[in-house]
Amino acid sequence: MKFVITGGAGFIGSHLAEYLISQSHSVEIIDNLHNANEESLKNLKSKIQFHKADILDFDILKKILKNSDGVFHHASLISVQESLQKPEEYYQVNVKGSENIFKLGLEFGFKIVFASSAAVYGNTSKLLIKEDSKKNSLNQYAETKIQAENIAQNYINSGAKIIGLRYFN
């Protein structure tokens, strides 16, 4: 199967690429190298196709994703502090960029696994947090993740095959 990983030069994306390759899958990586560098891919270079591209470039995404079986969408801006200083940039990448992926998933029929964040819950005193626990964005980063999840749900309602993972650290 052919998988594309957005944000594939990052920590999670590069390890996911290693695993998929070990399972004999074809892997392409899209990364603009904003939060990562190509050094993380040095052991994979001969086994993957790397695209230095941005998820905001819809036309490039369309060319790369059109024949994919699945997309692991891990590209995003991730700094809480920076999100407070650059809210529009975070909105563009984390919300509009994600919507580009969801839109193409619906158009071409590939499955999507996308990275959200436990930040959507804000600060909670609960030891166990359930998927349907109350969301409470405390910053622009968390708000963009909530918005991306809501947009994903709209695409799911229209037939897209999307699942979100809320990573905790």
Backbone as numpy.savetxt, mean C-alpha at the origin, in Angstrom:
# Nx Ny Nz CAx CAy CAz Cx Cy Cz
2.21 -17.05 -10.66 1.38 -15.86 -10.66 2.26 -14.62 -10.66
1.72 -13.54 -11.19 2.45 -12.28 -11.22 1.90 -11.35 -10.14
2.80 -10.94 -9.24 2.44 -10.01 -8.18 3.24 -8.73 -8.32
2.58 -7.62 -8.01 3.24 -6.32 -7.96 3.19 -5.84 -6.52
4.30 -5.30 -6.06 4.37 -4.75 -4.70 4.67 -3.27 -4.82
3.73 -2.43 -4.39 4.01 -1.00 -4.32 4.72 -0.76 -2.99
5.69 0.14 -3.00 6.49 0.32 -1.79 7.38 -0.88 -1.53
7.72 -1.56 -2.59 8.46 -2.82 -2.49 9.90 -2.72 -2.06
10.46 -1.53 -2.03 11.84 -1.37 -1.56 11.89 -1.14 -0.05
10.73 -1.01 0.57 10.67 -0.83 2.02 10.86 -2.15 2.75
10.86 -2.09 4.07 11.13 -3.27 4.90 10.14 -4.40 4.63
8.85 -4.13 4.75 7.85 -5.17 4.55 7.82 -5.61 3.10
7.82 -4.65 2.18 7.74 -4.97 0.76 8.89 -5.82 0.27
10.11 -5.51 0.69 11.27 -6.28 0.22 11.26 -7.69 0.77
10.82 -7.86 2.02 10.74 -9.21 2.58 9.60 -10.01 1.95
8.51 -9.33 1.63 7.42 -9.97 0.92 7.89 -10.43 -0.46
8.66 -9.60 -1.13 9.20 -9.97 -2.45 10.05 -11.22 -2.35
10.92 -11.28 -1.34 11.75 -12.48 -1.13 10.88 -13.72 -0.99
9.83 -13.61 -0.19 8.95 -14.76 0.03 8.25 -15.18 -1.27
7.69 -14.22 -1.97 6.97 -14.55 -3.21 7.89 -15.20 -4.23
9.11 -14.70 -4.33 10.09 -15.31 -5.24 10.40 -16.74 -4.81
10.52 -16.96 -3.51 10.81 -18.31 -3.01 9.68 -19.29 -3.32
8.49 -18.75 -3.58 7.34 -19.58 -3.94 7.14 -19.63 -5.46
8.15 -19.21 -6.20 8.18 -19.26 -7.67 7.20 -18.31 -8.36
6.87 -17.22 -7.71 6.01 -16.22 -8.33 6.87 -15.17 -9.04
6.27 -14.54 -10.02 6.89 -13.41 -10.71 6.58 -12.15 -9.91
7.61 -11.33 -9.68 7.43 -10.14 -8.83 7.93 -8.89 -9.54
7.08 -7.86 -9.51 7.48 -6.53 -9.95 7.31 -5.59 -8.77
8.22 -4.64 -8.66 8.18 -3.69 -7.56 8.06 -2.28 -8.12
7.15 -1.53 -7.51 7.00 -0.11 -7.80 7.39 0.64 -6.54
8.33 1.56 -6.65 8.72 2.36 -5.48 9.34 3.65 -5.98
8.99 4.77 -5.36 9.61 6.04 -5.73 10.84 6.33 -4.88
11.14 5.42 -3.96 12.33 5.48 -3.09 12.30 6.67 -2.13
11.11 7.15 -1.80 10.97 8.25 -0.83 11.31 7.77 0.59
10.84 6.58 0.95 11.06 6.03 2.29 12.04 4.85 2.29
12.69 4.59 1.18 13.55 3.41 1.06 14.63 3.69 0.03
15.50 2.71 -0.18 16.49 2.84 -1.25 16.66 1.49 -1.93
17.23 1.54 -3.11 17.38 0.32 -3.91 18.31 -0.70 -3.26
19.12 -0.26 -2.32 20.05 -1.17 -1.64 19.30 -2.36 -1.01
18.08 -2.11 -0.54 17.30 -3.18 0.08 16.91 -4.26 -0.92
17.07 -3.97 -2.21 16.69 -4.92 -3.26 17.89 -5.57 -3.93
19.11 -5.28 -3.45 20.31 -5.73 -4.16 20.35 -7.24 -4.36
19.87 -8.01 -3.40 19.88 -9.47 -3.54 18.74 -9.99 -4.43
17.81 -9.11 -4.77 16.65 -9.50 -5.56 16.71 -9.00 -7.00
17.63 -8.09 -7.29 17.65 -7.38 -8.58 17.51 -8.29 -9.79
18.16 -9.42 -9.77 18.11 -10.31 -10.94 16.81 -11.12 -10.99
16.02 -11.07 -9.92 14.82 -11.89 -9.83 13.52 -11.10 -9.93
13.63 -9.78 -9.95 12.44 -8.93 -10.00 12.55 -7.93 -11.14
11.44 -7.30 -11.42 11.46 -6.15 -12.31 11.15 -4.94 -11.43
12.05 -3.96 -11.42 11.90 -2.78 -10.57 11.48 -1.58 -11.40
10.47 -0.87 -10.92 10.00 0.36 -11.57 10.14 1.50 -10.57
11.03 2.44 -10.86 11.10 3.64 -10.02 9.97 4.54 -10.50
8.86 4.48 -9.78 7.65 5.18 -10.19 6.85 5.57 -8.96
5.89 6.42 -9.19 5.05 6.95 -8.12 3.62 6.46 -8.30
2.95 6.12 -7.21 1.57 5.63 -7.31 0.59 6.73 -7.69
1.04 7.96 -7.74 0.19 9.05 -8.21 0.17 9.15 -9.73
1.08 8.44 -10.39 1.15 8.46 -11.86 0.25 7.34 -12.41
-1.01 7.69 -12.63 -2.01 6.70 -13.02 -1.66 5.96 -14.30
-1.13 6.67 -15.29 -0.82 6.03 -16.58 0.28 4.99 -16.44
1.31 5.29 -15.66 2.38 4.32 -15.42 1.83 3.12 -14.66
1.04 3.39 -13.62 0.44 2.30 -12.85 -0.38 1.38 -13.76
-1.15 1.97 -14.62 -2.02 1.18 -15.51 -1.20 0.23 -16.37
-0.09 0.72 -16.90 0.78 -0.13 -17.74 1.38 -1.28 -16.94
1.80 -0.99 -15.72 2.46 -2.01 -14.90 1.46 -3.02 -14.34
0.30 -2.55 -13.91 -0.64 -3.41 -13.18 -1.62 -4.19 -14.05
-1.75 -3.84 -15.33 -2.84 -4.41 -16.12 -2.81 -5.93 -16.26
-1.66 -6.56 -16.17 -1.60 -8.01 -16.30 -1.23 -8.71 -14.99
-1.53 -8.05 -13.88 -1.19 -8.61 -12.57 -2.27 -9.55 -12.07
-1.84 -10.53 -11.30 -2.79 -11.39 -10.60 -3.14 -10.80 -9.23
-2.20 -10.06 -8.67 -2.43 -9.46 -7.36 -1.46 -8.33 -7.10
-1.90 -7.40 -6.25 -1.07 -6.26 -5.87 -1.03 -6.18 -4.35
0.17 -6.09 -3.83 0.38 -5.82 -2.41 0.73 -4.34 -2.33
-0.21 -3.56 -1.83 -0.06 -2.10 -1.84 0.49 -1.62 -0.49
1.80 -1.39 -0.46 2.48 -0.93 0.75 3.09 0.46 0.59
2.89 1.10 -0.53 3.45 2.44 -0.74 2.62 3.46 0.03
3.28 4.24 0.85 2.61 5.35 1.54 3.65 6.22 2.23
3.20 7.39 2.60 4.02 8.23 3.47 3.66 7.83 4.90
4.66 7.74 5.79 4.42 7.06 7.06 4.76 7.84 8.33
5.29 9.02 8.23 5.71 9.76 9.42 4.56 10.59 10.00
4.20 10.29 11.24 3.15 11.05 11.90 3.53 12.52 11.98
4.74 12.81 12.41 5.19 14.21 12.54 5.16 14.93 11.20
5.69 14.30 10.18 5.71 14.92 8.86 4.30 15.15 8.33
3.38 14.25 8.68 2.00 14.39 8.20 1.35 15.67 8.72
1.79 16.11 9.89 1.26 17.35 10.46 1.78 18.57 9.71
2.97 18.45 9.15 3.58 19.56 8.41 3.20 19.55 6.93
2.88 18.37 6.41 2.59 18.23 4.98 1.28 17.48 4.76
0.16 17.99 5.28 -1.09 17.24 5.18 -1.55 16.98 3.75
-1.35 17.93 2.85 -1.80 17.74 1.47 -0.99 16.65 0.78
0.31 16.62 1.01 1.15 15.58 0.42 0.72 14.19 0.92
0.42 14.09 2.20 -0.03 12.82 2.77 -1.38 12.41 2.19
-2.27 13.38 2.01 -3.55 13.08 1.40 -3.35 12.56 -0.03
-2.55 13.24 -0.80 -2.33 12.84 -2.19 -1.80 11.41 -2.28
-0.74 11.12 -1.55 -0.11 9.79 -1.66 -0.96 8.71 -1.01
-1.34 8.91 0.25 -2.00 7.84 1.00 -3.46 7.62 0.61
-4.12 8.66 0.15 -5.52 8.53 -0.23 -5.67 8.42 -1.75
-5.22 9.44 -2.47 -5.38 9.43 -3.93 -4.54 8.32 -4.58
-3.32 8.12 -4.10 -2.49 7.04 -4.63 -3.13 5.68 -4.41
-3.68 5.48 -3.22 -4.38 4.22 -2.93 -5.59 4.06 -3.82
-6.33 5.14 -4.01 -7.50 5.06 -4.88 -7.11 4.68 -6.31
-5.97 5.14 -6.78 -5.49 4.72 -8.10 -5.35 3.21 -8.17
-4.77 2.62 -7.14 -4.60 1.16 -7.10 -5.96 0.47 -7.07
-6.87 0.95 -6.21 -8.21 0.34 -6.10 -8.97 0.43 -7.42
-8.88 1.58 -8.07 -9.58 1.79 -9.33 -9.09 0.80 -10.39
-7.78 0.62 -10.46 -7.23 -0.32 -11.45 -7.54 -1.76 -11.07
-7.60 -2.05 -9.79 -7.99 -3.40 -9.36 -9.40 -3.73 -9.81
-10.29 -2.77 -9.69 -11.65 -2.99 -10.15 -11.69 -3.15 -11.67
-10.94 -2.31 -12.38 -10.93 -2.36 -13.84 -10.34 -3.67 -14.37
-9.22 -4.11 -13.80 -8.52 -5.28 -14.34 -8.82 -6.58 -13.59
-9.45 -6.49 -12.44 -9.86 -7.70 -11.73 -8.82 -8.35 -10.84
-7.67 -7.71 -10.62 -6.68 -8.33 -9.74 -7.04 -8.09 -8.26
-6.53 -8.97 -7.42 -6.77 -8.86 -5.98 -5.75 -7.89 -5.36
-6.19 -7.21 -4.30 -5.34 -6.23 -3.64 -5.29 -6.51 -2.14
-4.09 -6.50 -1.61 -3.88 -6.48 -0.16 -3.20 -5.15 0.11
-3.82 -4.31 0.95 -3.20 -3.01 1.18 -2.90 -2.78 2.65
-1.86 -1.99 2.87 -1.39 -1.71 4.23 -2.12 -0.50 4.80
-2.81 -0.74 5.89 -3.36 0.35 6.67 -2.51 0.43 7.94
-3.08 0.90 9.02 -2.28 1.09 10.23 -3.15 1.06 11.48
-2.58 0.58 12.57 -3.27 0.63 13.86 -3.47 2.07 14.31
-2.80 3.01 13.67 -2.98 4.42 14.01 -4.42 4.86 13.82
-5.21 4.12 13.05 -6.61 4.49 12.85 -7.40 4.43 14.15
-6.89 3.70 15.15 -7.58 3.59 16.44 -7.20 4.70 17.41
-6.18 5.47 17.11 -5.72 6.51 18.03 -5.11 5.89 19.27
-5.08 6.64 20.34 -4.59 6.12 21.62 -5.76 5.49 22.35
-5.64 4.21 22.62 -6.71 3.51 23.32 -6.13 2.78 24.51
-6.92 2.67 25.55 -6.47 1.95 26.74 -6.84 0.47 26.67
-7.57 0.08 25.64 -7.97 -1.32 25.49 -6.78 -2.19 25.15
-6.73 -3.35 25.79 -5.67 -4.31 25.48 -5.99 -5.09 24.21
-7.26 -5.33 23.98 -7.68 -6.02 22.76 -8.44 -5.04 21.88
-7.96 -4.90 20.69 -8.63 -4.02 19.73 -9.20 -4.90 18.64
-10.48 -4.73 18.38 -11.15 -5.51 17.34 -11.21 -4.69 16.05
-11.38 -5.40 14.97 -11.44 -4.74 13.66 -12.50 -3.64 13.63
-13.62 -3.87 14.32 -14.69 -2.89 14.31 -14.64 -1.92 15.50
-13.53 -1.89 16.21 -13.37 -0.92 17.30 -13.44 0.50 16.73
-13.82 1.42 17.58 -13.98 2.82 17.15 -12.67 3.38 16.61
-12.77 4.06 15.48 -11.61 4.72 14.90 -11.50 6.13 15.47
-10.28 6.59 15.65 -10.05 7.90 16.25 -8.73 8.46 15.72
-8.81 9.18 14.63 -7.57 9.70 14.04 -7.06 10.87 14.87
-5.82 10.78 15.28 -5.20 11.84 16.09 -4.25 12.70 15.28
-4.06 12.34 14.01 -3.13 13.09 13.16 -3.49 12.85 11.70
-2.85 13.59 10.84 -3.15 13.50 9.41 -2.81 12.12 8.85
-1.73 11.51 9.32 -1.37 10.18 8.85 -2.52 9.21 9.09
-3.01 9.15 10.33 -4.10 8.24 10.67 -5.35 8.56 9.85
-5.62 9.83 9.69 -6.80 10.24 8.92 -6.71 9.76 7.48
-5.52 9.83 6.88 -5.39 9.35 5.49 -5.60 7.85 5.40
-5.20 7.12 6.42 -5.41 5.67 6.42 -6.89 5.34 6.55
-7.60 6.09 7.40 -9.05 5.90 7.53 -9.74 6.20 6.20
-9.36 7.29 5.57 -9.96 7.66 4.29 -9.69 6.59 3.23
-8.48 6.07 3.19 -8.15 5.02 2.21 -8.99 3.77 2.48
-9.18 3.42 3.75 -10.02 2.26 4.08 -11.46 2.49 3.62
-11.98 3.68 3.83 -13.35 3.98 3.41 -13.50 3.91 1.89
-12.51 4.41 1.18 -12.54 4.34 -0.28 -12.44 2.88 -0.73
-11.59 2.11 -0.08 -11.47 0.68 -0.40 -12.83 0.00 -0.25
-13.54 0.32 0.83 -14.86 -0.29 1.05 -15.82 0.07 -0.08
-15.77 1.30 -0.56 -16.62 1.69 -1.69 -16.30 0.86 -2.93
-15.02 0.62 -3.17 -14.63 -0.20 -4.32 -15.02 -1.66 -4.12
-14.92 -2.15 -2.90 -15.37 -3.51 -2.59 -16.86 -3.64 -2.90
-17.62 -2.64 -2.49 -19.07 -2.65 -2.76 -19.38 -2.66 -4.25
-18.42 -2.20 -5.06 -18.59 -2.19 -6.52 -17.99 -3.43 -7.18
-17.44 -4.35 -6.39 -16.93 -5.60 -6.94 -15.42 -5.80 -6.87
-14.69 -4.82 -6.39 -13.23 -4.98 -6.28 -12.89 -5.99 -5.18
-11.76 -6.67 -5.37 -11.29 -7.68 -4.41 -10.15 -7.08 -3.60
-10.49 -6.51 -2.44 -9.52 -5.78 -1.63 -9.61 -6.24 -0.18
-8.45 -6.39 0.43 -8.38 -6.63 1.87 -7.33 -5.69 2.45
-7.62 -5.15 3.61 -6.68 -4.24 4.27 -6.10 -4.88 5.51
-4.84 -4.60 5.75 -4.16 -5.08 6.96 -3.78 -3.87 7.80
-4.15 -3.88 9.06 -3.78 -2.79 9.97 -2.56 -3.23 10.77
-1.42 -2.76 10.35 -0.17 -3.14 11.01 -0.02 -2.42 12.35
0.45 -3.17 13.34 0.78 -2.64 14.66 2.29 -2.72 14.81
2.88 -1.76 15.50 4.31 -1.88 15.81 4.58 -1.45 17.23
